[in-house]
Amino acid sequence: MEITQSDFNETLRISQYVKTIDSIDAEYALLISDEIFDKQPFFLSVLLGYHLDVLPEELEEIMKLYFIMWEYFKSNSRIPANKITEDDFVRIEKKNIQMLEYAQGEPTEEQRILLYSDDLQNTRSKALWPAIFLRFQIRPVLINMKWQTTASVIVGIKSFIECFETIK
C-alpha cells in the first residue's frame, strides 16, 4: 500500500478532530447532533439507534467515533446536498459483510491481513479508518464491548465511510 503526503496531512487533521471530540461537552454534542440531523439524518438515526443495544458509556464512545467521522467529512461541500439513504447504507453494508465472510474463509491470518490491506487501499480516507479502528484497541470501554457489538459498530462505521466517499 502506498502512503502519500496527502495521507500524512490527513492524519494530522484527524488527530485534531480526535483531540476536539475527546474533550466535548454536552452542549457541543447537541450542536453537532443538530448539524448532523440537518445535513445527514440517516447517519444520526443509526447513531442514535445504538442506545437500544449498548451501555451508556459504550454509546458515548460510539458517538465520539461517529462525531470524528462527521468532522472529517462535513467539509465536503457535496455532503449537505446529497443525503445518504438507508438503501445506500444497506447496499454498502452488505458488501462489507460479504467481504468479512469471505475473509474468514482465508486459510491463514496472513492472507486475511492481505485481503484487509487490499480493501484499505481502495479507501480514499486512508487515515480515518485506521484512526477509528485504533480506538477499538486503546479505549477501555470499546475494548470491553461484546464482540458482536464491536463487529456491528465497525461494519457500520466502515459502511458510512464508504457512503460518504461515494457522494458525488
C-alpha positions as CSV (number, residue, x, y, z in Angstrom):
1,M,0.0,0.0,0.0
2,E,1.4,3.4,-1.0
3,I,1.2,6.2,1.6
4,T,1.3,9.7,0.1
5,Q,1.9,13.2,1.6
6,S,-1.8,13.7,1.4
7,D,-2.3,10.7,3.6
8,F,0.1,12.2,6.2
9,N,-1.7,15.5,6.1
10,E,-5.0,13.7,6.6
11,T,-3.5,12.0,9.6
12,L,-2.7,15.4,11.2
13,R,-6.3,16.7,10.5
14,I,-7.8,13.5,12.0
15,S,-5.6,13.8,15.1
16,Q,-7.0,17.3,15.6
17,Y,-10.6,16.0,15.2
18,V,-9.8,13.3,17.8
19,K,-8.5,15.8,20.3
20,T,-11.5,18.0,19.8
21,I,-14.1,15.2,20.1
22,D,-12.4,13.7,23.2
23,S,-12.9,17.0,25.0
24,I,-16.5,17.7,24.0
25,D,-19.2,18.6,26.5
26,A,-23.0,18.1,26.3
27,E,-23.6,21.4,24.6
28,Y,-21.2,20.6,21.8
29,A,-22.7,17.1,21.4
30,L,-26.1,18.7,21.0
31,L,-24.8,21.3,18.5
32,I,-23.1,18.6,16.4
33,S,-26.1,16.3,16.6
34,D,-28.3,19.1,15.3
35,E,-25.9,19.8,12.5
36,I,-25.8,16.1,11.5
37,F,-29.6,15.9,11.7
38,D,-29.9,18.8,9.3
39,K,-27.4,17.5,6.8
40,Q,-27.4,13.7,7.1
41,P,-30.4,12.5,9.2
42,F,-30.0,8.8,8.4
43,F,-26.4,8.9,9.7
44,L,-27.7,10.4,13.0
45,S,-30.6,7.9,13.2
46,V,-28.2,4.9,13.0
47,L,-26.0,6.5,15.7
48,L,-29.0,7.1,18.0
49,G,-30.2,3.6,17.3
50,Y,-27.3,2.2,19.2
51,H,-28.7,3.4,22.5
52,L,-31.1,0.4,22.5
53,D,-28.2,-2.2,22.3
54,V,-25.3,-0.7,24.3
55,L,-24.4,0.6,27.8
56,P,-24.4,4.4,28.2
57,E,-20.6,4.5,28.4
58,E,-20.4,2.4,25.2
59,L,-22.8,4.8,23.5
60,E,-20.6,7.7,24.5
61,E,-17.6,6.1,22.8
62,I,-19.6,5.2,19.7
63,M,-20.9,8.7,19.5
64,K,-17.3,10.0,19.6
65,L,-16.4,7.7,16.7
66,Y,-19.3,9.0,14.6
67,F,-18.5,12.6,15.5
68,I,-14.9,12.1,14.4
69,M,-16.2,10.7,11.1
70,W,-18.6,13.7,10.8
71,E,-15.9,16.2,11.4
72,Y,-13.8,14.6,8.7
73,F,-16.5,14.5,6.1
74,K,-18.6,17.6,6.8
75,S,-16.2,20.0,5.0
76,N,-17.1,18.2,1.7
77,S,-19.5,20.6,0.0
78,R,-21.4,17.7,-1.6
79,I,-22.4,16.2,1.8
80,P,-25.3,18.5,2.6
81,A,-26.8,18.3,-0.9
82,N,-26.6,14.5,-1.2
83,K,-28.1,12.7,1.8
84,I,-27.1,9.1,2.5
85,T,-30.2,6.9,2.4
86,E,-31.0,3.7,4.1
87,D,-30.7,1.9,0.7
88,D,-27.2,3.4,0.1
89,F,-26.1,2.3,3.5
90,V,-27.6,-1.2,3.3
91,R,-26.0,-1.8,-0.1
92,I,-22.5,-1.0,1.1
93,E,-23.0,-2.7,4.5
94,K,-24.0,-6.0,2.7
95,K,-20.8,-5.7,0.6
96,N,-18.7,-5.2,3.7
97,I,-20.3,-8.2,5.5
98,Q,-19.7,-10.3,2.4
99,M,-16.0,-9.3,2.4
100,L,-15.7,-10.2,6.1
101,E,-17.4,-13.6,5.5
102,Y,-15.0,-14.2,2.6
103,A,-12.0,-13.2,4.7
104,Q,-13.0,-15.7,7.3
105,G,-12.6,-18.4,4.7
106,E,-8.9,-17.5,4.1
107,P,-6.7,-20.3,5.4
108,T,-4.2,-18.1,7.2
109,E,-4.1,-14.9,9.2
110,E,-1.5,-13.5,6.7
111,Q,-4.0,-14.0,3.8
112,R,-6.8,-12.3,5.8
113,I,-4.5,-9.4,6.6
114,L,-3.5,-9.1,2.9
115,L,-7.2,-9.0,2.0
116,Y,-7.9,-6.3,4.6
117,S,-4.9,-4.3,3.3
118,D,-6.2,-4.5,-0.3
119,D,-9.6,-3.3,0.9
120,L,-8.0,-0.4,2.7
121,Q,-6.0,0.5,-0.4
122,N,-9.3,1.2,-2.1
123,T,-10.4,3.6,0.6
124,R,-9.7,7.3,0.0
125,S,-9.8,8.1,3.7
126,K,-6.7,6.0,4.4
127,A,-6.0,7.7,7.8
128,L,-9.6,7.9,9.0
129,W,-10.4,4.2,9.0
130,P,-7.2,3.2,10.9
131,A,-7.6,6.0,13.4
132,I,-11.1,4.9,14.2
133,F,-10.1,1.2,14.3
134,L,-7.2,2.1,16.7
135,R,-9.7,3.4,19.2
136,F,-11.1,-0.1,19.5
137,Q,-7.6,-1.2,20.6
138,I,-6.9,1.6,23.1
139,R,-10.2,2.8,24.6
140,P,-11.1,0.6,27.6
141,V,-14.9,0.8,27.0
142,L,-14.5,-0.2,23.4
143,I,-12.0,-3.0,24.2
144,N,-14.5,-4.5,26.7
145,M,-17.6,-4.3,24.5
146,K,-19.2,-7.6,23.4
147,W,-17.5,-8.8,20.2
148,Q,-20.9,-8.9,18.4
149,T,-21.5,-5.2,19.2
150,T,-17.9,-4.3,18.2
151,A,-18.3,-6.1,14.9
152,S,-21.6,-4.4,14.2
153,V,-20.2,-0.9,15.0
154,I,-17.1,-1.5,13.0
155,V,-19.1,-2.7,9.9
156,G,-21.4,0.3,10.3
157,I,-18.6,2.8,10.5
158,K,-16.8,1.3,7.6
159,S,-20.0,1.4,5.6
160,F,-20.6,5.0,6.4
161,I,-17.1,6.0,5.4
162,E,-17.7,4.3,2.1
163,C,-21.1,6.0,1.7
164,F,-19.5,9.4,2.4
165,E,-16.7,8.7,-0.1
166,T,-19.2,7.8,-2.9
167,I,-21.3,11.0,-2.5
168,K,-21.0,12.9,-5.8
